[in-house]
Amino acid sequence: MSLSRKLVCLLLVLPALASAVEQYGYRVTDRLPQSRANFVQGLQIIDDSLYVSTGNYGQSHLLHYSFPEGELKQSRKLHSRIFAEGVTVLGDRVYQLTWRNRLMLVYQREQLQPLHSLPLPGEGWGLTNNGRELVYSDGSDKLHFMSPQSGKIRRSVTVTERGKPVARLNELEWIDGQVWANIWHTQRIVIIDPSNGEVQANIDLQGLLPPGERRNDTDVLNGIAHNSRDGGIWVTGKRWPWIYRIELLPKAANLP
């Protein structure tokens, strides 16, 4: 085959490869009540505990609930000048992002005792971990991989979908080797390959919170938690009355 014919074939194949992003809907399989006061910025289930980070100045907390019972076990209120963001548990430490304070707060897990902080070069939005590193977003199209000991950023990847950057990456969760991310002010979650930043799948969560459950202060979808004990995926939003367990349903056909 001539070089020109090879190039033509390659150009024909590339669009198909670029559009190979799985599309999912969902089915609700369970739900648990949640306080409407919780302006959810971060969510993680580990063992029999649910950790929640709530935001807004003067209202930011780190909360520890029993799971699935929902009994509040511990609460740590943050300084009124701190707007909290994502949260993750790694080993015997709890890490909590701040939005514009340029700090990652570090707590002793058992009693939520504040220990120290790690520096951030910019804003903090979503937070998870891969078992070795902290992984956080800053509102851009980047995921940053940070040392949990020193706070040094080891590498960053640009998140793209069909070659285009995906910004406003918000709450994060590490699930089976992939990063799941809420996209701020949308009803979708993207599933990202952390090695190269490519979006592998979209989850459309339109209609998850029924209109009748919305109030004037109900805010956006935000919050993803994976229960490793049974594989359950739980999602919620800011000042939502429920956290929902969902099952992914492949759509009949991928979007163009």
C-alpha atoms as one frame of an Amber mdcrd trajectory, in Angstrom:
protein
   0.000   0.000   0.000   1.336   3.447  -0.913   2.070   6.050   1.750  -0.771
   8.269   0.518  -3.309   5.423   0.810  -2.023   4.597   4.309  -2.553   8.223
   5.334  -6.092   8.203   3.970  -6.909   5.031   5.886  -5.432   6.493   9.057
  -7.518   9.667   8.714 -10.650   7.560   8.302  -9.875   5.532  11.414  -8.884
   8.403  13.728 -12.366   9.988  14.094 -13.802   6.615  15.088 -11.065   6.114
  17.663 -11.523   9.629  19.024 -15.262   9.089  19.547 -14.899   5.764  21.383
 -16.277   7.084  24.671 -18.805   4.848  26.398 -22.125   6.449  27.320 -24.099
   5.360  30.375 -27.391   6.076  32.027 -28.280   4.814  35.480 -30.755   3.035
  37.705 -31.228   3.859  41.391 -30.934   0.716  43.531 -30.997   2.284  47.006
 -30.967   5.612  48.810 -30.048   6.836  52.281 -31.087  10.089  53.976 -28.645
  12.969  54.198 -28.851  16.267  56.053 -29.895  19.101  53.773 -27.437  21.287
  55.666 -24.535  19.415  54.047 -23.102  21.485  51.198 -21.258  18.400  49.966
 -17.783  19.004  48.572 -16.241  15.594  49.194 -17.470  12.087  49.964 -15.759
   8.786  50.778 -16.908   5.425  52.110 -14.257   3.309  53.801 -14.854   0.289
  56.031 -18.060   1.098  57.926 -17.586   4.873  57.763 -18.732   7.722  55.536
 -16.547  10.839  55.491 -18.083  14.073  54.219 -16.479  17.457  53.605 -18.899
  20.393  53.516 -18.187  23.855  52.161 -19.027  27.564  52.442 -17.339  30.103
  54.672 -18.401  29.697  58.285 -20.135  26.398  57.457 -17.261  24.126  56.445
 -16.950  20.859  58.347 -15.282  17.474  58.263 -17.928  14.909  59.213 -17.650
  11.221  60.080 -20.807   9.075  59.916 -21.369   5.392  60.485 -22.299   3.704
  57.217 -24.940   2.792  56.232 -26.712   3.772  59.475 -25.924   7.470  59.028
 -25.193   8.177  62.702 -22.918  11.200  63.120 -19.841   9.962  64.995 -17.522
  12.971  64.803 -17.654  16.544  63.538 -14.826  19.010  63.066 -15.782  22.613
  62.262 -13.239  24.611  60.262 -12.186  28.219  60.738 -14.698  30.701  59.329
 -12.146  31.879  56.737 -11.763  28.380  55.271 -13.990  27.074  52.463 -13.527
  23.287  52.471 -13.547  21.146  49.335 -12.744  17.478  48.607 -11.804  14.801
  51.139 -10.024  11.446  51.048  -8.741   8.849  53.537  -5.310   7.299  53.017
  -3.959   5.003  55.715  -4.454   6.569  59.131  -4.804  10.087  57.744  -7.735
  12.121  56.452  -6.917  14.792  53.864  -9.227  17.741  53.195  -8.819  20.354
  50.492  -9.435  24.055  50.893 -10.714  26.139  48.001  -8.617  29.311  48.047
  -6.505  28.998  51.181  -3.760  27.137  49.275  -3.728  24.397  51.897  -4.405
  20.680  52.184  -5.491  19.943  55.757  -4.265  16.689  57.337  -6.004  14.945
  60.244  -5.414  11.884  62.360  -8.183   9.558  61.232  -9.366   8.029  64.505
 -10.293  11.265  66.285 -10.164  13.732  63.343  -7.406  15.493  65.240  -5.730
  18.202  63.088  -2.061  17.399  62.490  -0.601  19.770  59.906  -1.181  21.092
  56.395   0.393  20.694  52.973   0.867  23.606  50.555  -1.185  23.947  47.390
  -0.024  26.066  44.440  -3.578  27.156  43.617  -7.206  26.295  44.226  -8.465
  22.963  45.534 -11.650  21.331  44.174 -11.833  17.511  44.181  -9.692  14.955
  46.002  -9.081  11.191  45.962  -6.107   8.834  46.190  -4.661   5.853  44.326
  -3.303   4.129  47.423   0.085   5.844  47.120  -0.582   9.419  46.042  -3.202
  12.079  46.583  -5.000  13.031  43.381  -6.660  16.431  43.266  -8.310  18.845
  40.835  -8.117  22.637  40.840 -11.079  23.618  38.657  -9.076  23.395  35.453
  -8.635  20.454  33.065  -5.780  19.026  35.170  -5.430  16.184  37.649  -2.454
  16.541  39.993  -0.711  13.604  41.685   0.778  14.660  45.029   3.013  13.069
  47.641   0.937  12.625  50.828   4.091  13.148  52.911   5.703  16.232  51.367
   2.899  17.757  49.329   5.150  17.747  46.260   3.262  17.404  42.964   4.843
  14.445  41.206   3.006  14.794  37.912  -0.072  16.307  36.315  -2.232  15.119
  33.422  -4.597  17.052  31.184  -8.073  15.522  30.964  -9.422  15.336  27.429
 -12.509  13.966  25.739 -12.107  13.181  22.044  -9.016  15.367  22.075 -10.670
  18.394  23.716  -9.799  19.544  27.266 -12.414  18.913  29.963 -12.400  21.642
  32.615 -14.275  22.203  35.910 -13.301  18.788  37.264 -14.848  18.721  40.706
 -15.387  15.904  43.255 -13.215  12.865  42.508 -13.221   9.153  43.337 -10.669
   6.447  42.485 -12.577   3.327  41.372 -10.918   0.205  39.940  -7.894   2.067
  38.610  -9.838   4.964  37.096 -10.752   8.441  38.269 -14.427   9.353  38.358
 -15.110  13.097  38.342 -18.129  15.331  38.640 -18.143  18.155  36.092 -19.259
  21.273  37.945 -22.676  22.641  36.973 -23.541  19.590  34.889 -25.476  16.390
  35.528 -22.664  14.143  34.368 -19.734  12.202  35.709 -16.740  11.323  33.541
 -14.522   8.267  33.973 -10.868   9.094  33.292  -7.796   7.016  32.487  -5.265
   8.441  34.993  -2.275   7.418  32.889  -3.076   9.795  30.035  -6.134  11.824
  31.110  -8.426  10.460  28.417 -12.132  10.265  29.226 -13.224   6.657  28.822
 -16.919   7.081  29.640 -19.700   9.546  30.412 -22.478   8.934  32.944 -25.657
  10.960  32.415 -27.390  11.537  35.770 -30.185  13.784  34.532 -33.240  13.529
  36.768 -31.485  11.819  39.678 -32.940  14.255  42.227 -36.656  14.635  41.404
 -37.959  18.207  40.950 -40.244  17.762  43.947 -37.205  17.206  46.186 -35.577
  20.499  45.188 -35.694  23.618  47.351 -34.464  27.158  46.785 -31.039  26.369
  48.255 -30.603  22.959  46.581 -27.363  23.063  44.613 -25.571  20.967  42.010
 -24.740  17.281  41.731 -21.480  16.715  43.623 -20.196  13.676  45.481 -19.045
  10.186  44.462 -18.245   7.358  46.868 -17.280   3.753  46.169 -17.975   1.091
  48.785 -15.200  -1.429  48.173 -16.925  -4.025  50.363 -19.801  -4.600  47.945
 -18.844  -2.524  44.889 -21.634  -0.008  45.458 -21.432   3.411  43.807 -23.072
   6.232  45.774 -23.657   9.777  44.507 -25.220  12.928  45.884 -25.285  16.712
  45.620 -24.961  19.902  47.622 -27.827  20.173  50.114 -29.515  17.090  48.678
 -31.749  15.073  51.033 -30.422  11.716  49.820 -27.328   9.862  48.756 -28.199
   7.428  45.972 -26.736   4.065  45.103 -26.723   3.716  41.331 -26.158   0.989
  38.776 -24.760   1.999  35.396 -26.862   1.184  32.344 -25.242   1.294  28.893
 -27.130   3.557  26.523 -28.531   2.021  23.364 -25.983   3.811  21.219 -22.982
   6.018  21.845 -23.415   9.705  21.193 -21.676  10.987  18.057
